[in-house]
Every structure is written in structure tokens, then in C-alpha cells.
Amino acid sequence: MSIHLVIIDAMNLIRRVHAVLTQPEDIETTSKNCCHVLRKIIHHSSPTHLIAVFDNMEADRGWRAHLLPEYKQGREPMPTPLKNGLEKIQDAFFDLGADSLLSKGDEADDMIATLASKVALQGAEVTIVSTDKGYCQLLQPTLRIRDYFHQRWLDLSFVKTHFNIETNQLADYWGLVGMASRGVTGVPGIGPKSATLLLNAYPSLEALFSDENIEPKWHKKLKGHEKHAFKCREIARLKTDIPLGFNLQDIRYTRNA
């Protein structure tokens, strides 16, 4: 039997469902709507293995914040009713056949990246369900990203259209422009168009910052920001070596409801 692992970026899904509610304190409706979305995902993807990965809900913002203190510093905290209702949503997901993987220090992004990459490298099909474009750096022939809420694939064609660079340059791109969704600013004066232009001329940040003959206008903008750009790139890169403590057999999908 061929394997198709579907990984749900749980908080990405839940926050978007919760954001459109007229009564955000109504966890019963949040749970019901999240389950409705999960059922549709299951129906359209036909997984053999399924898991929902949840972020660490503790105050510690992880190793990225230690590297760059501004990381997620200004992010609005999760509404208390939603935070208190996560266990209810996890139980509802379990009833639908999706077990939950809970982060205890590592970010969900890195746990998802580790699981997805390891399974895809074995030749199995993997679908990450998320609107987060950061996962595009993981793309490979058997690994894809589904943006459920915009009904689109974040695939090689999307990367080419949206960024106009190679997938292995995405972390370099965010190293230059920063990541607004994480509260991280990039190199001053370098926006998306400039970053794309530079990465079409240079394959990496190393090549860019080591060119002593770079045009004066770029030299002026980049000077003094090398260290910050490399820190931003490190933050943007997803880890693929996080210890997970389980195997595929543990997350085989069995329809429970």
C-alpha cells in the first residue's frame, strides 16, 4: 500500500477558523467548525497516515527568540477562551482519526518539517496543510503544501510566480526582507523586488556579501547588515532533525467518525 501522510499545521488552521467567528469565546462552535474543515481535508486528500501538530503554548518563544529577540515579540497572544479550549479541539480531532503532536519546546514548524522531510525522503507522499509559505523551502517531488483556505497548492509554480527564485533560496530571501508574520525586520531598504533581483544575480547570501565588486547602490544598502541578514536566514530555515519519538505506524489513519 502506498503511503500518503497528511500533516495538519493545527494552530494555523484553528486560528483562521476562530478569527471569523462572531462569538470568539464560543469554543463549541470553534471546535465544530475546525472538525468540519478537517473532514473536508480528509475527504479530499485520502490519507493513510494523519497527524495534527500543535505549537508550544508556553511563554518561551524558543531558540529563534534567543538568536533574535524581536522574533514574535509583538505577536498578539492567543485569546484565553481559545487557549483553554485547545484540549477540547484536540479530543475532537482524535475522534476523527487525527492524533495530536504537541510541542514541548521545539516549534511546530520544525517538528512538521522534520516529519515531512523524513517521510518524503523515503519516497512516500506527504501533504502539509498550512497557509505558511515558509514550508515551501521543503518542496520536493513527493512533498507538497496545501493552502486549504485559499484552495491552492504552494508548489514550485507558486514559488516561481510569487518569489521568482529557487526554493533553495527562500531562506536567503527572508534573510534579506525579514518575516513580517514573525515580527522580524530584514535589511533596511531591501524589499521583495530588490531581494529577488539580488538572488537572481547571486545564488546565496554568502555570494552576495562576498562580492567586492557589487554595484555601489547595493553595497551602500547591505553594508553593516551582513550579520543580521544571516541571523534572519537562520531563523527562516526549518529544522529537519528534531527528535519526534514515534514512527509512522503510530499515526496510521483510521476513520473513527
N, C-alpha and C positions, 0 to 999 in steps of 0.2 A: 504493500500500500504506500502510495506517495504521501509525503508529509507536507502539510500546509499549516504553519504556525502563525496565528494571528495574535499580535501583541497590542493591547489597548493602553494608550497613554491616558491613564484613568483621570487624573486631575485636569488634563487638557479637555477631555470630554465633559466631565462633571461641571467644571466652571462655566463652560459655554452653555450647557443646558440650564444651569442655575441662573445665569445672567439675564435670561429673557423672561424669567418668572415675574408676575405682577406681585406675588407674595413670597419674597425670597426666604422668609422664615419657615415656609411650608416644606419641610423635608420629605413628607409623604409624597407630595407631587414631584419634587426633585427626583426622588428615587424611582418613581413610576416612569417619569419621562426618560431618565437615564436608561432604564431597562428597555424601554421602547426603542431607543437608539441602538442598544446592544443587540436586541433581537434582529433588527434590520441588518446590522453589520454581520451577524452570524448567518443570516439567510443569504446574503449576497456573496459572502466570502467562503462559505462551506469549510470551516477549519477542521483539521484533525486534532490540533492542539491549540489551546486558548488560555491566555492569562491577562489579567489587568494589573498594571504596575502603578503603585501609588508613591507619591513623594513623602519624604520625611517631614512630619508636621511639627518637629521641634524648632526651637528658635535659632539653632545653629544653621548658618547658610552654607556650611560645607567648605571644602578646600578651596573652592574658587574665590570665596569671600576673603579667605586668608591671603590669597595671592593678590587680589584686587579688592580692597574694602568697599568700593562703590557697587560691587556686584549685588544686585537685588536689594540694595539698601532702601530704596524708596518704594518698594513694591507694597501695594495695599494688602494688609493682612486678610486672610480668609475670614469671611463672616462667621461669627461664633455658631449660629444655628447650623451652618453647613459643616463646619469642623466637627461639631458634636454629632452630626448625623452621618458621618462617613462610614462608621461601622455598620449602620443600617443598610447603606448602599452596597457595601462590600458583601454583606449577607445576601442581598438581593441578587447581586452578580453571581455569587456562588450557586444560588438556586437555579440560575440559568446556565450553569456549567462552566463559569469563568472563575477560577481561583484567583486570589489576590496575592501579589508580591509586594511586601511593604518595605520601604527603605528605612534603614536604621542609621544612616549616616551618609551613605552614597546617594547621589541624586538619582531620581527615577530615570532621567535621560541616559545616564551612564549604565544603569542596570539594563535598560531596554537595548542600548547599543551593544552591550556585551552579549546578551542572549541572542539578539537578532543576528549579529555577525557570526557567532559560533555556529548557529544552526545553518545559516546560509552557506558558510564555508564547507559544510558537509554535503552541499548540493540540494538541500531541502528548500522549499518555497517559504518565504517569510513576508508577512504584511504587517507593517507598523501603522496603526490607525492614530493619526495625530495631524493637527494643523501646523505643527512646529517644523519650519523649514530647516532647522538645524540637523534633522535626521537625513537630509539629502546627501550629506557627506558620506553616508554609509551605503549609498546605492551600489548595487551590483546585479548581475543578471537574475539572481533568484531572490533579491531583496528589494522591496518596493514600499512606498509610503502612500497611504490613502488619506486624503483630507476629506473626511466624511461631510463636514458642514458646508464645504464649497463644491462637493461632488466632483472632485478632480484627483488625478494622480500627481504627486510631486515626484516626477520622474526625470530622466535625462533631458527630455524635451522641455520640461518646465524649467530646469536649471539653465538650459541654454537660452530660453526666452526671457526668464526673469533676471538672471545674473550675467549671462553671456560669457561665462568662464567654465573651466572644467570642474568636476565635482571635487577633485583633489586640491583645488584652490579655494574652496569655500571658507575654510578656516583662516586662510591668509586674507581673504576678502573681509571677514568680520574683524580680523586683526587691524585692518585699516579703518573701517567705517564704524566699528563698535557694534553693540547689540542693544538697541533701544528697549526691547522687551525685557532685558536683564538689567537695565539701568546703567549700561556700560558705554561710555563715550569713546570714540576712536581717535584717530589722528586729526587734530583741528584742520579744517579746510579740505579734508578728503571725504567727499561724499560718494554715493554709489557709482555715479558716472566716472569720476576720477579713479576710483578703485578698479573698476572694470577696465578702463583704459590702461592703467598701470599693469594689471595682471594679464592683459593681452600682450604686453611687451616683456614682462618678466614672469617666469614660472612660479616664483615664490618670494616671500619677504626677504629671505637670505640674498637672493639675486638682486632684488630691488635696492636694499640698503647697502649692498657692497659695490654697486656701480659708481665709481668715482667720476664718471663722465655723464651722469644723468643730467637732464635739462635743468637749468638754473631754477625755473619756477617750481619744479618738483623738489629739488634739493632744499629750497627755502622752506617748503611746507613740511618736509619729512625730518629736517634737521632737529635733533634733540628729542625725537619721539620714537626712536627705534625700540627702546626698552619697553615702552608702553604698548607698542604695536605687537611685540612678541608675547607680552602678557595677555593681551586681548585674544591673540590667536590660541594660546594655551587654554584659555577659558572656553573658547568656542569649540575646541576639539573634544569629541566624545571619547570617553574611556571605553575600551573593549576588553578589559581584563579584570573586571570586578568579580570576586568570588560570589557565586549565586547559591550554592548549597542544595541544588536539586537537579534533576535531569528531565528530559522530555517526557518520559513515562509518567512523571508526577503531574503533568499538566495536559494529559490527553483529554480531549473534549468529549464529554458525554452529556447528551441532552437530558437536563433534569426537569425542564419545564417547557 
